[in-house]
């Protein structure tokens, strides 16, 4: 229908109609938007991504030895993470889903199920993946306040994710004779009667442990120990099995929540101290990337090394803590 046809079909108003219309309030004219919502915004986003050189980051995972590509987060994903649930288990699950949705294996092999992904996601590999997600998504991280060790003056440290990786940051690739699932180290205390067996845990086990504490505990751990888990909880995370020798037969604890966690939490302080002194996780440090920032004091020029935990910086960015 053209304009002339539309005008011809409009009703003709008589005198009575005109008088009645005059008594009615004038209609409010609504301004029509010229913005078109549709596929073109996707095209614009692609152009912006090209101009901003937002690309996937290629990394090699130290435990599985796989080479993967990590793509950047979208603004929608960041907003969802920021406004979503903040209880530790749910938040960590959301982060894991982000990694799952942004990982691509360099050899072209397909992704496993999300459940299998969690069962083979190890902490050392996740650290590398979190850093890659930060480097692919953000140009800067939340600033931090630091006091210069030389002149004692405070100053602000601004970090860029791609500056956290150095030649000495790259971890070793898994070189044990056994697979990560089967490898373990044993330590004995209490005159050989108590054996603590530690190994590389999966992210699924971490979620089980995280379900035992609150969001406030998680934030306190981040602020006090720079870790999602406290020192004790992190040790529990790495424990695979506890064996206590008894005359009536060995007592074996393997369930992380129903057995290992309550056992470790309720131990006498003297035994806890003995475990801290004799059970070490240092053997696994060579598989952990050493991320750090070299900050320069603006007052005296002194350069200091600031150790960085990518997962913590990710939570600071996502939760503004």
N, C-alpha and C positions, 0 to 999 in steps of 0.2 A: 504494500500500500504506500503510495507517494503522499506528499504533504497536501496536495490539492484534494485527493480523495478523502483524507482524514478530516479536512476542514468541512467538506460537504456532508459528512456523516454526523457532525456535531449538532445537537438539538438547538432549534431556534427559540430564544427566550421571549415571551410576551411581556406586557406591562406588569402583570401581577407577579410573574416570575422575577422580573428585574427588581421590583420593590422588596420582595422577600429576600432576594440575594443581597440587597443592600444592607439588610438588617443582620446578616451573618458576618462573623469576624473574618477578616481576610486570611486566606490560607498562608501558612508559613512556607516560604520557599526553601527547599533543601538544596544545598549546594552539592552537585554531583562531583565525585572524585574522578580525576583523570588517571589515577593509579590503576594499572592492570595487574591483578594477582594471577599468576599463572607460571608456565614453564620458563618464562624469560628471567625470572629472579634466579633460577638455577643457573642459567647461562651467565648472569652477572656474577654469581658467586664463583663460578669456575674461572672467570676472567680475573677476579680479585685474587683468587688463590694462585693463579699463574704469576700475577704481578708481585705478590707478596712472597713468592718463592716458598710456598708452604708445601713441603714434600714429605714423603715417608722417610723414616730413619731406618737404616739397615744395621742390625746388631747380630752378634753371635752369643748364644746363651751358654753360660759356663757349665751348667750341670748336664743338660741334654745334648749340648754341642750343636744344636740346630741353629741355622741362620734364618732370621725372620725379618720382615718389614713391619714397622709400626706406623700407622697413618695417624694424622692429627684428629683431635676431637672437634666436634662441631659446637657452635654456640648453644644450640638447643640441648646437647648432652651436658655441657657444663652447667647450664641453668638447672637442669633436672637434678644433677648431682648436688648442687648447692641448696636446693629447696626440698630435697627428698628426706627420707628418714635418716636419723643420725645415730641410731643405736649401732654399736660396733659391728655386729654380725651382718645387719642389713646393708650398712654403708660399705663394708668390705666386699660384700657380694656384688653391689653395684659397680664398684671399681673393677672387680674381676670380670664382670660382663663387658665393661668398657674395653678392657684388654682383649677379651675374646673377640669382640666385634672389630677391633682395629689391628689384629695380627694376621699376617699372611706369610706362609712358609715359602722361603726362597726357592726350594726345590719343586714347588708347584703342588705338593701334596695337600690334600684337603684337611679341613679342621676336624678334630674329633668332636664328640658330643661335649656339651659344657661340663657335664659331670666328669668325664674322662680328662678334660682339660684341667679341672681342679685337682684331680688325683695325681697329675704329673706336672703341676705348677709348683716349682720349688722356690724357696725364698731368694736364693742367689739369682735365679733367672728372672724372678719378678722384679728385683731391684733394677736390673738392666732394662726391662720392659717399661717400668715406670719412668726411668730417666728418658728413654726414647720417646715416650708419650709426651713428656714435658717439653723436650727439645723440638718435637714436631708441632706442638700446639702453641707454645708461649714463647715470646721474645724475652720476657723478664720474669723473675720470681718475686714474691713478696720481700720487701727490704727487711733488714734486721739491724738492730742496734748493737754496736761492738765498742769496747773500750780498748784502746791501743795499749799493748803491754809495755811499750817503750815510754811514751810520753803521758800515758794515763788519760788521754783526752777521748771523749766519746765521739763516735761518728757513725754515719749510716752506710751500710753495705748493700749495694745493688748488684744482683747476680743475673747472669744470662745462662740458661740451661746448657747451651753448647760449650760454655767455658768451664764446665765442671769436669769434663773428661780430659785427662792428660795421658801422656805416654805410659806413666806408671800407674794409671787407673785401671788398665785392662786386666781382668782376672785370668787365671789359668783355666783351661778347659779340663773337665773331669778326667782323671787319670788313675782312678783306683781300679783294682782288679775286679771288684764286684760292682754291680749296677747300683745306682743311687737307692733303689728300693731295698736292696739286700745288704748294703754296706752299713757297718756299725762299729762303734768303739766302746770298750768296756772299762769301767773304773770301779774299784772295790774300796769300801770303807768299813768301819766297825769290825776290825780284825778279820776282814774277808767275808763277813756274813751278809753284807749288803752290796749288791752289784747294780750299778746304774749303767744302762746301755743307751747310747745316744746315736742318732743318725740324721740324715737329711729328711725333714718332714715335708708333707705336701700342704698346699693351701687349704685343702679340705679339712685337715686336722686343725689348722689355725682358726678356721671359722668355728669349729666346735669349741675351742678354748675361748674365743672372743664372745661366744654366747653366754659365758659365765660372768661377764662384767658389764658395767653400764657405760653410757656415753661420757659421763663425767670422769669415770676412771680412765677411759681412752684418752681424753684431753689432758688429764693430769699426767699420764704416762708420757705423752708427747712433750709436754712442757718440762717435766722433771728429768726424764731419761732419754729423750729424743728417740723414742721407740713407741710403737703401738702397744706393745706388751711390756710389762715391768720386767726387771731382771729375772725374778723368780718365774714369772709366767713364760718368759722366753726360753728359760732352761727346760721347763715342763714341755714346751712346744717341741724341743729337740729330743726329748726322752722317748725311746721306743719301748723299753721294757725295764722293769725293776724286779729283781729276784732277791728274796730274803731266805737265807738258809735256815731251816728249822729241823729239829730232830724228828718231827712228825711228817716231814716232806717239805720241799721248797714251796714258798708262797710266791706266785708269779702275778705281777700286775702289768696289764697291757692296754686296758681301755683308758684313753686319755682323760675323759670327763668323770666317769664313775669310779675309777680306781686311782690312776696316777695323780690327777689334780688334787683330790681331797687328801691323799696320802702326803703329798709334798707340802701342802698348805698347813697341815696340822702337825708336822714334825716338830720335835723340840728344837729350840734355837741352836743348841750345841751341835745337833746333827745337821741342821741346815748349813751351819758354818763349815762343817766338815765336807759337805757336798760341794759348796762353792769353792773350797780350796782344792779339791781333788778331781772334780768333774769339769773338764775344760772343752770349749767348743773351738779353740784356736786352730785345730786341724783343718777346719772348714773355711778359715779366713782367706786362704789363697784363692778360693773360688768366688770371693766377694769383691765386686768392683770398688775401687778406692776413689770415690768422688770427693773433690774438694775445690775450694775457691781461694785464689790468692788475692787478698784484699790489701789495698794500699791506704795507709793513714793519710788523710789530707793535711794533717797538722805537721807531721814530721817526716813523712815519706816512708815510714817503716812498713815492710811487707810481711803479712802474717798469713799462715795457712789456716783456713776454716774448713773443717770436715763437714760434709753435707750428706744427709740421708735422703735420697730422691723421694721415697715414699712419704716422708714427713713434709717435705716441701710441697708435694702434691696435695696433701691434706690441708696445709696452710693456705694454698692457693684456692682449693675447692671450698673449704669451710670458713676461710677468712679468720683463722685462729693463729 
